[in-house]
Amino acid sequence: VQLVESGGGSVQAGGSLRLSCVASGYYYSSNCMGWFRQAPGKEREVVAVLYTGGGATMYADSVKGRLTISHDNAKNAVYLHMSSLQPEDTAMYYCATSKLWSLESSDFPYWGRGTQVTVS
């Protein structure tokens, strides 16, 4: 399984970004796709998860209303639409996938290498 993230960058506070994650190498039709982030000196935390089978989503309280997770099954892609970004959103953002519906990073066996988001 390979996950490749893109779309990170540097933005000013209040700005927007869209992160993309393209998955390959697995063949089950429904799975949980998640975005996690890790800031320097902090533990990795969940941002949002989505179940591709029905589109159900869950978000961390800190990002509700500002970040939106979506997917395109035809492209095996999941996206994170980020708006009203704040300096505290600065982190490495990782895409991950699991057969389990979960918010726990330990339940996700497959991870991308991450894409950096910096908000100043």
N, C-alpha and C positions, 0 to 999 in steps of 0.2 A: 504494500500500500504506500502510495506517495501522495503527499499533500504539499502544494506549492502556493505560498502566499505572495501577494503583491499589493501595491497601492499605498504603502506607508510613505511618510514624508514629514516635512516640517511645515507647520501652519501657525498662524497667530490665533490667539484666544478668540473664540467665537466662530472660527472657521470650520470647514467641513472636509471630510475625506471619505473615500469608499475603498474598503479593503476587499480583496478577492482571494478566494482559495479554490484551486482546482484539484480535484481528487482523481486518482487513477489506481488501478491494480486490484480493485475488489469488485465483487459482482452481486452483492445482496441489494435488493431493491429499496429497502428502507433501513435507515440508520440515523443515529443522532450526530449532528454536526455542531461543533462548538467553537466559540471564540473565547480565548483566555488571554490574559495579559500579565506581564510581570515588570514592575518598575524596579530600578536599582535599589538593592537593600530590602526589598519586600518579597513576600511569597507570591507565587502565581495565584491568580484569582480568576474565577469565571466571569465573563462579560455577558454572554448570551449563548443559548443553545436552541437548536431547531431539530425537529423530527421530520425527516424528509418524506415519511410515509403519509403524513396528514397535514404537515405544516405547523404543528403546534410549536410554540416558542416560549421561552422563559428568559428573564433578564435579571441581572444584578440590580438591586435597588438604586445603586449609584448612577446607573446609566439609563434608567427608564425615562422615556420621553425624548432622549437625545440620540440614542443609538438604535438601529433597527437591523435585525438579521433577516436575510432572505436567501432563497436558493433557486437554482435553475437545474432541474433534474436532467434535462437534455444535455447540459454541458458539464454535469457532475461538479457544479460550482456552488459555493456558498459565499455570501457577501455580508459585509458589515458596513452599513451606512452610518456615518458618524457626523453629527452636527452639533453646533454650540460647544465645540471642544474647549476644554479648560486645561490649564497646566497640569492639573492632577491626572489627566488622561494620558500623560506622557508615559510610555512603556513600550516594551516589545510585545507585539500582538501575535498570538499563535492560533493556528487552526488545528483542530483535532477531530477525530471521528471515533465512534463507538457503536456497537450493536445495542448498548444499554441506553435507556433514557435517564440521564444523570446530569448533575451539576458538579460532580466531584472529578477533579482532574485525574485521580487515580483510576477511574473507570474508563479512561480513554487510552487505548493502547497505541494509537497512531497519531503522530504529531508532525506538523511542518516545522521548518526552521525559523519561522517568525519574520515579521516585518516591523520596522521601527516607526513609531509615531512620536513626534516631538511637538509639543504645543508651548508656545512662548508668549 
